[in-house]
Amino acid sequence: MYTKGNELAAPIILFTYNRPSHTRETVTYLQRNHLAKESELIVYADGPKSTADEPLVSELRNYLKQINGFKRLTVIERPENLGLARNIITGVTETLHKHDKVIVVEDDLVTSPWFLTYMNNGLTRYAGYHEVASIHGYVYPVKQLLSEAFFIKGADCWGWATWKRAWEHFEPNGSLLLEALQKRGLTLDFDFNGAYPYTQMLEDQIAGKNDSWAIRWYASAFLNDMLTLYPGKSLVHNIGNDASGTHSGADSTYDTEVFQDKINVETEVTHNSEAFAVIADFLRSLHHPQPATVKKKNWLNKLFDR
């Protein structure tokens, strides 16, 4: 494994808004990580959208100031509501002005005790591989056995890490990304060989129907032929698919059992076509009849509603 005593653990950024109970659970699981005490925790707390949000935002901010168990705690309270996408894009950018690498978590993710170890090992092992965009902690609940770790082209958003050199490829302009995908004839590949409507999600972002930063991060990495490392067993579980979030409804489709052991990050730095096919089949299996328009909308936007 690649975490060494003389290497600094990457700072963790936690993005929050108005869900105190979810945030407490996320922080509790992070505190149980083996590298928590060696890691700096930076929290970006978004501001209220209206006076109705103020009580929960205030409760959350009071809790954030009491967090312990990390090497250092920094809480950045946004004076206004930036929205999830802008908060994340600016927060990651600001942090990477000061650090070469970062781990990103949102307020609805619970993690394995080995999550930070896996992230830091991946960041250390593949720091010099410019074709690697990020390290990801979540993997879909597929039935097939996957490799212990593997690479897939693109980037992802449920518990991830990256470097300054990779984030520099992030393109916030969705129209430019869509134009490049269409010009190069890559929309089918971008949609996991037609298994999931990512191109439509990018079109929706451009049209203002969603405010996803993640679809733009995926497209940015994809267009630069960059890879993301995934674990064969998930180190992350999303507890936000309970209709509590601004951008999500209740859904158990992506629920996973969090793996409670180490994962070796050593693997061939190439797109793993076998793992890609398994995940594509899983995404394709989601094409089932939807009894209501709202449920269909939730399915289309669930993965990259961020």
N, C-alpha and C positions, 0 to 999 in steps of 0.2 A: 504494500500500500504506500501512498505517497504523502501522507501528512507527517511532517517532521517537526521536531521541537524548535528548530531554528527558522522555521518558515511561519510568517504571520498568517493567521486565518483571515479569510476575506470578510469584510464587513457585511452585515445582513441589513437589508432595507425592508422594513415592514410598512405597507401602505394600509391606512385605516380611514374610516369615515364615521359611521354612526351605529356600529354593532358591538357594544361592549362585551356581550356574552361570547360572541364568536371570537373576538380579539383575545379575550382571556384564555380561551381554549387553545388558540393558535400559539400564544406566548408560553403557556404552560408546557406544551409539547416541545417547543424550541428550547425551553429551559432544561428539559430532560436530555437534550442532545449532549454527546460526549465532548463536543468542542464549544459548548455555549460559553463557558467561563473564559475562553480564549478569543471570543468574538465580540466585536463592537456591534451594538444594535442601534440602528438609525430609524426612527419612526417618522413618517410623514403623515400627519393627521389633517385630513381635508376639512375645510370650513363648512358650516351649515348652508344649505340651500335656501332655507327660510327660517322664520322664528319657530316653526313647528319642529325643526330638527335640532334646535339649540339644546334642549335638555339631554338628549342622548349624546350629542357631540361633547357637551360639558362633562357628562358622566364618564365618557370614554377618556377624555383628556386628563381628568383627575386620576383615573386608573393608570394611565401611561406613565405618569410621573413617579409612580410607586414601583415600577418594574425593577427587579434585581436579577442576579444570576448571570450577568454578562460582564465582559471586560469593561465595557463603557456603554452608557446610554445617552443618546441624543434624541430629543423630541422636537420636531419642527412642526409648529402649529400654523397651518395656512390661515391667513386672515379672511379669506373668502373661499367660496367653493370653486375649485378648479375642475371638478369632474374627474372620474377615474383615469381616463386616458391621459389628460394633461398632467395630472398629479404624478402618474407613473413616469411618463416621458421626461418631464422636467426633473423629477427626483432621481432617476437613474443617471441622467445627464449630469446633474449637479454633483452627485456622489463620485462619478467617474472622472470628474475634473480633479478630484483629490486622491483617488485610489485607482490602481490599475485593474482591479477586479471587484466584483460585487455579487452577492447572493440576494435574490429578490423573492419575497414572500408577501402574499396578501392576507387580509384578516379573516379568511375562511378556509385556511389550509392547516391541517394537522400533519405532523411529520414523524417519521421514525427517529429513534435515538441516534441512528447512523446517517441521517440525512445530511448534516453538516460535514461529516467525515467524507461521505461520497462526493459532495459538492466541492470541497476543498481539494480532495485527491484528483478529481477531474480537472479542476482549474489549474492545478500544478502540473499534471501530466501533459495536458494539451495546450499549455500556454503558448508554446512556440509553433503550434500548428495553425497557420492563418486560414486554413480551410475549415476550421472548427469555429462555429459561431457561439455555441452555448452548451451548458450542461443542464439536463432536465431531470427532475426527481419523480415525476408522475408518469405512469404508463397505463394504457387502457386495460380494462379487465377482460382480456382475451382468454380463451380457454386453452389455447396452445401454449406449450412451453417455449419461452423465448431464451435467447442467449443471455448470459449474466449481464452483459452490457453490449450495446450496439449503437451504431450511428444511422441516422436517417437525415436526408436532405431537408433543410429548412430550420425553423426555430419554433419554440413552444412557450407556454405561459403559466403553467401551474406548478410553481416552485422551480425556479431556474437560476442560472448563474452565467455571467459573461465577463468579458474583458473590455477595457477601453478600446483596444484595437478592433474588436468586433462590433461594438456599439456604434462606432463611427460610420458603419455601413447602414445604420437605420435611416430609412427615408420616411418622413412623416406625411409626404404628399401622396395620398392614395391614387390620385389620377395618374401620376407619373409611373407608379408601380403597375397599375392596370394596363397602361399603354405599353409598357415594356413586356409584360406577360403576353399580351395579344400580338405584338409585333414579332416576338420570337416564337410564337405558336406554342406556348407553354401552359395554357390554361387547363388542359386535360391532365397533365402531370401535376400541376398545382392543386388540382382537385382530387389527388390520390387516385389517378386513373379513373376519374368520374365517380369515386366512392362518396365524396362529400362536397357540398357546394361552397368551397372557399372563395372561388371567383365571385359568386353572387354576394357573399358576405363583404368582399372588398368593394363591389359595386354599391352595396347598401351603405357602407361607410362613406363613400364618396357622396352619395345622395343624402347623407345626414340621417339615415334610418337607424344607424348604430354609431357608436363612438369608439369602436374597437382600436386600441393601440396594438393588440396582439396580432391581428390579421396583417397589419403593416410590418410588424417585426418578422413574422413568418415570410411574407413576400420579399422583404429586404434581404433576408438570408438566402432564400430560395433563388432569387435572381443573381446572387453573387456565388452560386454553387457552393454554399457553405453548409456544414453538417452540424447536427446536434446529437449529443450523447444521451441515450436513454438507459435506464436500468431494466433488467428483465423482469423484475418484480417491483411494484410501486413502493416508493418511500414517502408518498404523499397521498392524503385522502382529502377531498373537497367536501367541507361541511356546509358550504354555502348554497347547495342545490336544494334549499328548503323554502324558497320563495322569500327569503329575508333580504336578498340583495337587490340593488337598483336594477340590475341587468339580467336577473335570473328568476326562473320559476322553480317549482318543486319537481324534482326528477332524480331517480336513483340509477339511471342508465350508466353513469360513469363512476359509481361507487366502487371502491377498492378496499382490499384488506392490506393494511400497511405492513410491509416486510420488516422484521425485527432483527435483522442481522446485517453484517457488512456486505458490500458489493464491490468486487474487484473491477476497477475502471479500465483495466488493460484490455484493449481490443483493437482490431484492425481499423484504421482510419479510412473507411470507405462506406458508402451507402449500402446498408444491409438489405438486399432485395427480398430475402425471405421474411424478415421482420416487417418490412414495408407491406408485403402481400398479406400477412396476417392482420395487420392493423387496418389495411384497406378493406379486408373482408368484414372486420368488425364494424367499421364505419358504414359500409354498404348495408349491413344487416339492420341499421337504424332506419332504413327506408321502409317503414311500415305504415299502414293507413292511420291517419290522424283524425280523431273524432271531432276536433275543434280547431279553428284557425289559430287561436292563441297557443295551443299546444304545439302546433306545427311551427309557429314562429319561435317558440322556446327551443325546439329541437334544432332548428337551423342555426341558431345563434348561441347555443350552449357552450361550445368549446372555446370560441373566441369572442365571448361577450365582454371581454376585458379591454 
